[in-house]
Amino acid sequence: MGKKREVATVRLILEGGSATPGPPVGPALGQHGVNLMEFVKTFNALTASMRGQQVRVLVHIYEDRTFSVELKGPVTSFLLKQLAGIVKGSGTPNKEKVGKISRAQLVELARQRMKDLNCDSLEAAVRTLEGQCKSMGIAVVD
């Protein structure tokens, strides 16, 4: 038996352990003929320990309508909000700062996220995360 041919890859951001067959899962996967309940059961079992976190997931769909799930971990903005101890970013980030994180925390997060960020070096990853902090209204302190 040869390797199955992949017909689509769908990127989703879902809350860990609590996916449902409704939007955004239903419309995204239903058009490819994927069994939605099977996906929901698989995803919720894989992410049961990540309940409450926004998890990035790649769903590889094959020509026989089977699929494989590739978890990419929590969304960076979720991790930054968690580190800063805030619920949401600032509506006016250039005027109002809603939280702070230390440079050491930022470097550690950059180290963790390095494989997912489009950066060549740790310094570039740190600068990328600093930009995200700035746009969310989170101050980076030394």
N, C-alpha and C positions, 0 to 999 in steps of 0.2 A: 504494500500500500504506500503510495507516494505522499508527499507533503500536501496538506490542504492549501488551496489558493485563497488568499485573503482578498475580500472584495471591498472592505471599508474599514476605516478606523475612526471611531467616534470619541471625541474628548468631552468629558462631562465634569462638572464640579458638583458633588453631592454631599449631603450631611452624612457622616459616618454612622453606620448601623441603622439608618432610618429611611432608606430609599423606598419609594412607592412606584407602582406602575404608571402613575399620572405624570404630568409634565414635571421636569424636563425629560424624564426617562422614556415615557411612552412615545412622544413624537420623534425623538432622536433615534431610538432603536426599532420602533414599530415599522418604520418605512423600509427597514432592511429585513423584515420577517423574523426578527429575533423573538424567542419566547420570553415575554416580559417578566412573568412570575419566576421563571428559572433564573433570569439575571438578577432580579430583586433579592431572591433567596441567597444566591451566591455572593452578591455584593454585601448584603447585611451580615452574612456569616464572616466574611473576610475583614469587615470593618467594625465588628462589634466592640472592640476595645477602643475605637476612635469616636465613640458616640459624642455628638455635639461639635465635632470639628468638621470644617469644610475640607473634603478630600478630593484631590484631582485624580481622575481615573481615565485610562485609555481602554476602550472596548474594541478588540480586534474581531471583526465579523468575517466568517469564512463562507464560501459559496454554498455549503450544505446547511447554512443558517445556524451553525454552531458559533460559539464565541469564546474568547478568552479575555480575562480581566487583568489589567496591569495597573496596580496602584502606584501613584506618584507622590503620596504623602500630602500633608496639609498645605493649604494655600499660604503663601508668604505673608499676606496682609493679616491673616488670622493669627499667625505666630507673632508678628510684630505687635498686634493689639494685646495678645496674651502677655508678652514681655513688659509692655508699658502699663498693663493693668487697666485698660480702657475697654469700653463696650463698642464704641465706633469712632472713626476718625473725625477730624474737624471739618465743619462745613466751609470755614474760611481758614485754610491751613497757613496762609502767609501772615495772618493777623492773630489768630488764636491757636495756641499750642495746648493740646489736650493731655499730653503725657510725655514721659521721658524714658529713655533707655541709655545705658552706658555704652561706650565704644567697645568695651570688652564683650558685652552681650551681642553687639552687632557683628563683631568679628567671628564669634562662635556660631551665630546663625548663618553667616556667610559661608563658613566652613561646611556646615550641614547641608546647605542648599546649593553648593558649588556645582554638583552634577546637573541640576535642573536649571541653573541660570546660564544665560548665554554669555559667559565671561571666560577669558583666558587665564586670569590670575586672581588670587585672593583679594588683592587691592581693588581690582575692577569690580568684583562681587560686592565688596564693602561699599564702594561708591554707588553701585546700583541700589543697594538696600538703603543707603543714606538718602538717595533721591526718593525712594518710596516712602521713607519716614517723613521727609519734608512735605510730600504731597498729602500725607495723612494728618499732618499737624503734630507729629511726634518729634520732640527735641532729642538730639543725640548729644550727650554730655560726656566729658572726659573724666 
